[in-house]
């Protein structure tokens, strides 16, 4: 789990988008409810940006 990613990386220099997933843990039971939100964000996220998905 990586906190404060947007403050440690200069997103403007990266050719990728970053999707931060905020969940209680990294077990499937914690992540599975977030999948619909993750898919929606992945369809619209632009390169060099950071988006968050949380419960």
Beta strands, then each sheet from edge to edge (+ up, - down):
strand 1: 18-22
strand 2: 50-54
sheet 1: 1+ 2+
end
